Amino acid sequence: MALMRRYRRVAMTPGDSREAESRLLYWHGRIEIRSNRKTEGQALLDSAYNVATGATREYIGRLLEWRREERADYSAQEWYSRKLSQAEYFKGRNDWQMLYNVNRELMELMRDAGLHERALYYLGLITDCNRRIDPVMAELDDKMNRAAILSDMGRDREAVGLLRELRADTGYMREPVNCQLVNLNIHNLAGDSAALHAAYRSISRYGDRADLLPKVYFYMGEEALARQDCFWARRWSDSLAKVLPELGPGELRVKSLKGIARAREMCGTLAESEAAYRAYALAADSLNVLLRSDNVAGMELARAIDETDRNIEAEKKKTRMMLWLAAGLAGVCALAGLLLVRRWWLKTGEARKEVESMREETERRRIALQLDADRRGLPTEIGTDNFLTLFSKQYPLFISRLREMSPRISDTALRLAGYIAIGLSTKEIAELMNVRPESVRQAKWRLRKTLGRDSEEDLFPLLSSLLHS
């Protein structure tokens, strides 16, 4: 902030004020976001884009596009091509923070497709960016990501070694999320009971920062079953049953139902045991269908990535051949070259118009959202711990009607419902709650189930209508 004040004094000269002001607003916005004041930071970035001109306006526009884009709006091939284009642009700008963000998305894309070696390649690019930003955190972040990829590859022993190195770093483990993730992963890969209990203690003390509590309950129950400890097996299975509705379909849900059934068999009545095993059998059948669908989706994603890479390589070869041909026949083909350049210019002009149209639409949506938030009197509280309290005062019937629909709905689900009701996108909610967009989509799935709605239904019309009922 001190450097910004100095920059303002020396840069605010006649004829250059818009450029200087846009840069000040941009960096002020980045500072606010890094200080976890995301709403204020986003507003400053929007103002920077409105003030900026030329290359600065294009850069800020691309950054805002990245913050608001949704993977679900693109096919796998389109998303991969988009990420490559963004990486090339931000590399040209020497923006290592944005290049880190885009390469991280590419790494996750490769993990989803099962392309482990490609995932390690992008991890190397991420680490290189990280070293330019924070050399100390670069090594720690690399170990955490590398352990995850090695685990995907079945190299659990190497992954556990990296995780134990992270656990030995007291500064890194001081952050509750890191402590919980590292310890739970060590237990998951190596069966370390002490690590499991360390993760549970951290969650009990600091809260469940990464939605790990269902896994902890499951593993605690498995330990009790192995010891034939009926009291604790029953206790952990009851705790697991309470959070089970929050779990989406998947392997953890099936394992949890099996653990509950085994606990009921050992410690409960015959009727409880039979009911629990029936629920487990139904979930196991559904999991087979889900795994087949995931495998098909992964293969389709891998094929899309391979096809895009082939197209890019073919385009590069074609470009090189054209350059050699143009160098040899420059004099003869001068007129044809001018025609090709004109045609290319017309096409890129159309593309620029489309991009500009998209930016204008994005800006209109931002203004509408801001005005909507202003009318509700919540703009400075979105993303803070006070949001739900003020929201319930502003719309008391909204909270009460949701509780009528689902008496056991949690505060976290109510907060998510409030965000959806005022029109925030999945990516915006993810930034406010400091989680990945995939976690928000899973939370929406759980909220639909809690409210008894269809799994694909858009919740915005229902929830926004409750604001004004």
Residue pairs with C-beta under 8 A, 6 or more apart in sequence:
1 28
1 31
4 24
4 27
4 28
7 20
7 23
7 24
8 20
8 24
11 20
11 23
12 20
12 21
13 20
18 51
18 52
18 53
19 52
19 53
19 54
19 56
21 51
22 48
22 49
22 51
22 52
22 53
22 56
22 57
22 60
23 48
23 56
25 44
25 45
25 47
25 48
25 51
26 44
26 45
26 48
26 52
26 56
26 60
28 44
29 40
29 41
29 42
29 43
29 44
29 45
29 47
29 48
30 41
30 45
31 41
32 38
32 40
32 41
32 44
33 41
33 42
33 45
34 41
35 41
36 434
38 383
38 431
38 432
39 379
39 380
39 382
39 383
39 432
40 380
42 67
43 370
43 379
45 60
45 63
45 64
45 67
46 64
46 363
46 366
48 60
49 57
49 60
49 61
49 64
49 363
50 363
52 59
52 60
59 93
59 95
61 359
62 86
62 89
62 90
63 98
64 362
65 358
65 359
65 362
66 86
66 98
66 101
66 102
67 427
67 431
68 362
68 425
68 427
68 428
69 82
69 427
70 425
70 426
70 427
70 437
71 79
71 437
72 426
72 441
74 82
75 304
76 300
76 301
76 304
76 305
77 304
77 305
77 307
77 308
79 109
80 106
80 109
80 304
80 305
80 308
81 308
83 102
83 105
83 106
83 109
84 106
84 308
84 312
86 98
86 102
87 99
87 102
87 103
87 106
90 98
90 99
90 102
91 99
96 129
96 132
96 133
97 129
97 133
99 125
99 129
100 126
100 129
100 130
100 133
103 122
103 125
103 126
103 129
104 122
104 126
106 122
107 119
107 122
107 123
107 126
107 145
109 301
109 305
110 116
110 118
110 119
110 121
110 122
110 305
111 119
111 148
111 149
111 152
112 298
112 301
113 298
113 301
113 302
113 305
114 152
114 298
114 302
115 302
115 305
116 149
116 152
116 153
118 305
119 149
119 152
120 146
120 149
123 142
123 145
123 146
123 149
126 141
126 142
126 145
127 138
127 141
127 142
130 137
130 138
130 141
130 142
131 138
140 166
140 169
140 172
143 162
143 163
143 165
143 166
144 162
144 163
144 166
144 178
144 181
144 182
146 159
146 162
147 158
147 159
147 160
147 162
147 163
147 166
147 185
148 159
148 185
150 156
150 158
150 159
150 162
151 159
151 185
151 189
156 189
156 190
159 185
159 189
160 186
160 189
160 190
163 182
163 185
163 186
163 189
164 186
166 172
166 173
166 178
166 182
167 173
167 182
167 183
167 186
167 195
172 178
173 179
173 182
176 202
176 205
176 206
176 207
176 209
177 209
177 210
179 198
179 199
179 202
180 199
180 202
180 203
180 208
180 209
180 210
180 212
181 210
181 212
182 195
183 195
183 196
183 198
183 199
183 202
184 195
184 196
184 199
184 212
184 215
184 216
184 219
186 192
186 195
187 193
187 195
187 196
187 199
187 219
188 215
188 219
193 223
196 216
196 219
196 220
196 223
199 212
199 216
200 216
200 220
203 209
203 212
203 213
203 216
210 435
211 435
211 439
213 243
214 240
214 243
214 244
214 246
214 247
214 252
214 256
215 252
217 236
217 239
217 240
217 243
217 256
218 236
218 240
218 252
218 255
218 256
218 259
220 232
220 236
221 232
221 233
221 236
221 237
221 240
221 259
221 260
221 263
222 259
223 232
224 231
224 232
224 233
224 235
224 236
224 263
225 233
225 259
225 262
225 263
225 266
228 266
230 266
230 267
231 267
233 262
233 263
233 266
233 267
234 263
234 267
234 268
236 263
237 259
237 260
237 263
237 264
240 256
240 259
240 260
241 260
244 253
244 256
244 257
244 260
245 446
245 449
245 450
246 410
246 446
247 253
247 256
247 446
248 442
248 445
248 446
249 283
249 286
249 287
249 290
250 287
250 290
251 287
251 291
253 283
253 287
254 280
254 283
254 284
254 287
257 276
257 279
257 280
257 283
258 280
258 284
260 276
260 279
260 280
261 273
261 276
261 277
261 279
261 280
264 272
264 273
264 275
264 276
265 273
265 276
265 277
268 276
325 333
326 333
326 337
330 337
369 422
369 423
369 424
370 379
372 422
372 423
373 379
373 382
373 422
376 394
376 422
377 390
377 394
378 387
378 390
378 391
378 394
378 422
381 387
381 390
381 391
382 419
382 422
382 424
382 432
383 431
383 432
383 433
387 415
387 418
388 411
388 414
388 415
388 418
391 398
391 399
391 415
391 418
392 398
392 399
395 466
395 467
397 466
397 469
398 417
398 418
398 421
398 463
398 466
398 467
399 414
401 466
401 469
402 409
402 414
402 417
402 451
402 466
403 409
405 451
405 452
406 450
406 451
406 452
408 450
409 450
409 451
412 443
413 443
413 446
413 447
413 450
416 429
416 433
416 440
416 443
416 444
416 447
417 447
417 459
417 463
419 428
419 429
419 432
420 429
420 444
420 447
420 459
420 460
420 463
420 464
421 460
421 463
421 464
421 466
421 467
422 464
422 467
423 460
423 464
424 432
426 437
426 440
426 441
426 444
427 437
429 440
430 436
430 437
430 439
430 440
433 439
433 440
444 459
445 455
447 459
448 454
448 455
448 457
448 459
449 455
451 459
451 462
453 459
453 462
